[in-house]
Amino acid sequence: MKSILKLDHHNEEKELEFELDYQASLTTAERFKMMFERSDLIKEMLIRHGHRKPIEIIKRT
């Protein structure tokens, strides 16, 4: 279950604390799954915006 952080004013410290607490509540498998999903999303965005294919980007870095 995902929670939503509501703040009256911008507070980076509370945002970071909230994110770390959320990440700590996940299992290792859930964290890896989230990481791979984000990686795929970034690859799709790069391709959609005219950048090289992901494999070519990986080879160059």
DOKOLRO-445947 format. One line per 4 residues: number of its first residue (from 1); for each residue x, y, z of N, C-alpha, C, O, CB. Coordinates in Angstrom, 2 decimals. Atoms other than C-alpha are relative to their C-alpha. Glycine has a CB too. Layout:
N
NUM> X,Y,Z,X,Y,Z,X,Y,Z,X,Y,Z,X,Y,Z; ...;
***
This chain:
61
1> 0.84,-1.18,0.00,0.00,0.00,0.00,0.88,1.24,0.00,1.80,1.36,0.81,-0.96,0.00,1.22; -0.76,-1.23,0.07,1.37,3.38,-0.98,-0.68,1.07,0.84,-1.90,1.19,0.85,0.16,0.48,-1.46; 0.50,-1.12,-0.80,1.00,6.32,1.35,0.28,1.29,-0.74,1.12,1.34,-1.65,0.63,0.01,1.41; -0.20,-1.31,0.60,0.78,9.96,0.39,0.40,0.96,1.10,-0.25,1.03,2.15,-1.28,0.49,-0.75;
5> -0.48,-1.00,-0.95,2.73,12.65,2.20,-0.65,1.33,-0.34,-0.53,1.82,-1.46,1.55,0.10,-0.03; 0.61,-1.32,0.19,0.79,15.89,2.64,0.69,0.98,0.94,0.75,0.77,2.15,-1.54,-0.04,0.26; -0.67,-1.04,-0.78,2.67,18.98,3.78,-0.62,1.36,-0.31,-1.05,1.60,-1.44,1.52,0.02,-0.28; 0.49,-1.35,0.25,1.52,22.57,4.20,1.03,0.82,-0.77,0.68,1.68,-1.58,-0.34,0.70,1.34;
9> -1.09,-0.72,0.64,4.92,23.84,3.06,1.05,-1.00,-0.46,1.15,-2.11,0.07,0.61,1.06,0.95; -1.07,0.85,0.51,7.83,22.39,1.12,0.99,-0.30,1.12,1.45,0.61,1.81,0.72,0.68,-1.20; -0.93,0.41,-1.05,10.05,20.40,3.48,0.79,-1.21,-0.50,0.32,-2.35,-0.42,-0.75,-0.32,1.35; -0.81,1.07,0.58,12.85,18.38,1.88,0.35,-1.06,1.03,0.40,-2.25,0.70,1.26,0.56,-0.62;
13> -0.38,0.96,-1.04,13.83,16.77,5.17,-1.12,-1.00,0.26,-0.87,-2.21,0.36,0.35,0.75,1.31; 1.13,0.89,-0.24,10.34,15.36,5.77,-0.26,-0.88,-1.23,-0.64,-2.05,-1.08,-1.26,0.80,0.35; 0.18,0.78,1.22,10.09,14.25,2.12,1.00,-1.15,-0.04,0.64,-2.28,-0.37,0.15,0.89,-1.24; -1.03,1.03,0.01,13.38,12.36,2.39,-0.29,-1.06,1.06,-0.15,-2.25,0.81,1.38,0.62,0.22;
17> 0.32,0.94,-1.08,12.39,10.80,5.71,-1.16,-0.91,-0.40,-1.13,-2.11,-0.16,-0.35,0.77,1.30; 1.16,0.75,0.46,9.05,9.73,4.23,0.42,-1.05,-1.03,0.01,-2.20,-0.95,-1.06,0.95,-0.58; -0.45,0.91,1.05,10.74,8.19,1.17,0.85,-1.13,0.57,0.69,-2.28,0.17,0.79,0.77,-1.07; -0.84,1.04,-0.60,13.32,6.34,3.26,-0.83,-0.98,0.82,-0.57,-2.18,0.79,1.07,0.63,0.88;
21> 0.89,0.88,-0.75,10.62,4.98,5.56,-0.77,-0.93,-0.94,-0.95,-2.11,-0.66,-0.99,0.82,0.86; 0.73,0.81,0.97,8.66,3.80,2.53,0.90,-1.08,-0.59,0.51,-2.25,-0.67,-0.58,0.89,-1.12; -0.93,0.96,0.58,11.69,2.14,0.95,0.36,-1.09,1.01,0.48,-2.26,0.64,1.27,0.71,-0.48; -0.34,0.97,-1.05,12.54,0.45,4.27,-1.15,-0.98,0.24,-0.93,-2.10,0.70,0.35,0.72,1.31;
25> 1.15,0.88,-0.21,9.02,-1.00,4.40,-0.12,-1.06,-1.10,-0.88,-2.02,-0.94,-1.27,0.82,0.07; 0.08,0.94,1.12,9.55,-2.83,1.08,0.99,-1.14,0.19,2.00,-1.01,0.87,0.28,0.71,-1.32; -0.95,1.12,0.00,11.17,-6.20,0.66,1.07,0.30,-1.05,0.90,1.19,-1.89,-0.72,-1.37,-0.30; -1.06,-0.18,1.00,14.38,-6.47,-1.34,-0.53,-0.25,-1.40,-0.21,0.48,-2.33,1.19,-0.95,0.30;
29> 0.57,0.32,1.32,12.47,-8.07,-4.20,-0.87,1.15,-0.52,-0.82,1.47,-1.70,-0.82,-1.30,0.08; 0.86,-1.12,0.41,9.95,-5.19,-4.25,0.85,1.20,-0.43,0.51,1.89,-1.39,-0.95,0.40,1.15; -0.88,-1.12,0.37,12.77,-2.62,-4.32,0.66,-0.24,-1.36,0.75,0.69,-2.17,1.07,0.21,1.07; -0.60,0.30,1.30,14.48,-4.39,-7.23,-1.03,0.11,-1.11,-0.73,0.63,-2.19,0.61,-1.39,0.01;
33> 1.06,-0.10,1.00,11.18,-4.66,-9.09,-0.27,1.46,-0.35,-0.40,1.80,-1.53,-1.30,-0.67,0.50; 0.22,-1.43,0.21,10.62,-0.92,-8.64,1.15,0.61,-0.80,0.93,1.43,-1.69,-0.16,0.72,1.36; -1.17,-0.52,0.70,14.17,-0.19,-9.82,-0.03,-0.38,-1.48,0.23,0.45,-2.35,1.29,-0.52,0.65; 0.05,0.43,1.40,13.76,-2.27,-12.99,-1.14,0.68,-0.75,-0.98,1.01,-1.93,-0.16,-1.52,-0.07;
37> 1.11,-0.71,0.65,10.38,-0.66,-13.75,0.40,1.43,-0.34,0.11,1.91,-1.43,-1.24,0.00,0.91; -0.46,-1.37,0.26,11.91,2.81,-13.42,1.04,0.04,-1.12,1.03,0.94,-1.96,0.59,0.61,1.28; -1.02,0.08,1.04,14.85,1.80,-15.58,-0.65,-0.15,-1.38,-0.25,0.52,-2.33,0.95,-1.18,0.26; 0.72,0.19,1.26,12.49,0.60,-18.32,-0.72,1.28,-0.42,-0.72,1.63,-1.60,-1.01,-1.14,0.12;
41> 0.68,-1.24,0.29,10.49,3.82,-18.07,0.97,1.06,-0.55,0.66,1.76,-1.50,-0.70,0.53,1.26; -1.00,-0.97,0.46,13.64,5.94,-18.47,0.48,-0.36,-1.40,0.66,0.52,-2.24,1.20,0.05,0.98; -0.42,0.44,1.34,14.75,3.86,-21.48,-1.05,0.40,-1.04,-0.70,0.90,-2.11,0.23,-1.52,-0.04; 1.07,-0.36,0.93,11.35,4.38,-23.14,-0.04,1.50,-0.24,-0.24,1.94,-1.37,-1.35,-0.48,0.54;
45> 0.00,-1.46,0.15,11.49,8.12,-22.48,1.15,0.46,-0.88,0.97,1.35,-1.72,0.08,0.67,1.38; -1.15,-0.37,0.82,14.97,8.38,-24.01,-0.27,-0.28,-1.48,0.01,0.55,-2.34,1.26,-0.75,0.45; 0.30,0.35,1.40,13.86,6.58,-27.16,-1.06,0.94,-0.56,-0.93,1.41,-1.69,-0.48,-1.47,-0.09; 1.10,-0.85,0.45,10.66,8.64,-27.39,0.46,1.42,-0.31,-0.13,2.10,-1.15,-1.10,0.04,1.07;
49> -0.50,-1.36,0.21,12.67,11.87,-27.24,1.20,0.04,-0.95,1.97,1.01,-0.96,0.39,0.61,1.34; -0.98,-0.01,1.08,15.00,10.87,-30.07,1.42,-0.38,0.38,2.34,-0.15,-0.41,0.02,1.31,-0.58; -1.34,0.43,-0.37,17.95,9.50,-28.16,0.25,-1.41,-0.52,-0.68,-2.07,-1.01,0.19,0.05,1.52; -0.36,1.31,0.52,19.77,6.33,-29.11,-0.76,-1.12,0.69,-1.41,-0.92,1.72,1.49,-0.23,0.16;
53> 0.60,1.18,-0.62,18.51,2.88,-28.38,0.71,-0.26,1.32,1.90,0.04,1.44,0.10,-1.24,-0.95; -0.60,0.21,-1.32,19.13,1.86,-24.74,1.30,-0.78,-0.03,2.22,-0.46,0.73,-0.96,-0.70,0.88; -1.22,0.80,0.02,21.77,-0.73,-25.64,1.18,0.84,-0.44,2.29,0.65,0.05,-0.16,-1.22,-0.92; -1.09,-0.87,0.45,23.81,1.92,-27.45,0.41,0.97,1.10,1.59,1.30,1.23,-0.43,0.78,-1.25;
57> -0.30,-0.90,-1.11,23.56,4.25,-24.46,0.84,-0.74,1.04,1.82,-0.19,1.55,-1.29,0.56,0.64; -0.70,0.79,-1.03,24.72,1.52,-22.08,1.44,-0.25,-0.46,2.36,-0.18,0.36,-0.74,-1.35,0.27; -1.34,0.27,0.47,27.71,0.69,-24.29,0.91,1.21,0.11,2.11,1.05,0.31,-0.06,-0.48,-1.43; -0.82,-1.20,0.01,28.90,4.29,-24.32,0.34,0.50,1.40,1.27,1.29,1.56,-0.70,1.09,-0.75;
61> -0.26,-0.52,-1.34,28.77,4.87,-20.56,0.96,-0.85,0.77,1.28,-0.54,1.92,-1.28,0.12,0.76;
***
